[in-house]
Amino acid sequence: MKAIGILEVASNVASIVALDAMAKASDVTLVTMEKALGGRLVSIVVQGSVADVKEAIEYGKVATEKVGKVAAVAIINNPHEEVQKVLLHSARKLRV
């Protein structure tokens, strides 16, 4: 995993809009999505090259702001093995 990007948004609809923009903007893949508070807070995790992840996060933020609010953003270059384990565990729960 070269880099991961995490975009946390304040609604389920905003998460779908953000993921669509992120996937169309750059060469990233969805790792997982986590919903909290009944879908009122959704974390989207994507992976790819550092440049692609940065671009995807920026596009996701812009798209989100058209329909909702961005709660938090993080980009992690070369994530530690323990972080990868947590993400893989979360990804197993996500059934796409």
C-alpha positions in Angstrom: 0.0 0.0 0.0 1.7 3.2 -1.2 -0.7 5.7 0.4 -4.1 5.9 1.9 -6.5 8.8 2.0 -9.3 9.1 4.5 -12.2 11.5 3.9 -14.8 11.7 6.6 -18.1 13.4 5.6 -21.3 14.3 7.3 -23.9 12.1 5.5 -24.3 9.0 3.5 -25.3 10.9 0.4 -22.2 13.0 0.6 -20.0 9.9 0.9 -21.4 8.5 -2.3 -20.9 11.8 -4.2 -17.4 12.1 -2.8 -16.4 8.5 -3.7 -17.7 9.0 -7.2 -15.6 12.2 -7.7 -12.6 10.5 -6.1 -12.7 7.4 -8.3 -13.3 9.5 -11.5 -10.5 12.0 -10.7 -7.6 9.7 -10.2 -6.4 6.1 -10.1 -7.4 5.1 -6.6 -9.3 2.1 -5.3 -11.8 1.9 -2.4 -10.4 0.1 0.6 -13.4 0.5 2.9 -16.2 2.8 4.1 -17.2 3.0 7.8 -20.5 4.5 8.9 -21.0 6.0 12.3 -24.0 7.6 14.0 -26.5 5.8 11.7 -24.8 7.0 8.5 -24.6 10.6 9.6 -20.8 10.3 9.6 -19.0 8.2 7.0 -15.3 7.6 6.5 -14.1 6.7 3.0 -10.7 5.1 2.7 -9.0 4.9 -0.7 -5.5 3.7 -1.7 -3.1 4.4 -4.5 0.0 6.4 -5.3 0.7 9.4 -3.2 -0.1 11.8 -6.0 -3.3 9.9 -6.9 -4.5 9.8 -3.3 -3.9 13.6 -2.8 -5.7 14.4 -6.0 -8.6 12.1 -5.1 -9.0 13.6 -1.6 -9.1 17.1 -3.1 -11.8 16.2 -5.6 -13.7 14.4 -2.9 -13.6 17.5 -0.7 -14.9 19.7 -3.4 -17.7 17.3 -4.3 -18.7 16.9 -0.7 -19.0 20.6 -0.1 -21.7 20.8 -2.8 -24.0 18.5 -0.9 -22.7 18.3 2.7 -19.8 18.9 5.0 -16.3 17.5 5.3 -15.6 16.4 8.9 -12.0 15.4 8.6 -9.2 14.5 6.1 -6.0 12.5 6.4 -3.4 11.2 3.9 -1.0 8.6 5.1 2.1 7.8 3.0 3.4 4.3 3.3 1.0 3.2 6.2 2.4 1.1 8.9 1.6 -2.7 8.9 -0.7 -2.3 11.9 -2.8 0.4 10.1 -3.1 -1.9 7.1 -4.4 -4.7 9.4 -7.1 -2.4 10.8 -8.1 -1.4 7.3 -8.2 -5.0 6.0 -10.4 -6.0 9.0 -12.8 -3.1 8.2 -12.7 -4.0 4.5 -13.9 -7.6 5.2 -17.0 -6.1 6.8 -17.8 -4.0 3.7 -19.6 -6.2 1.2 -19.4 -4.6 -2.2 
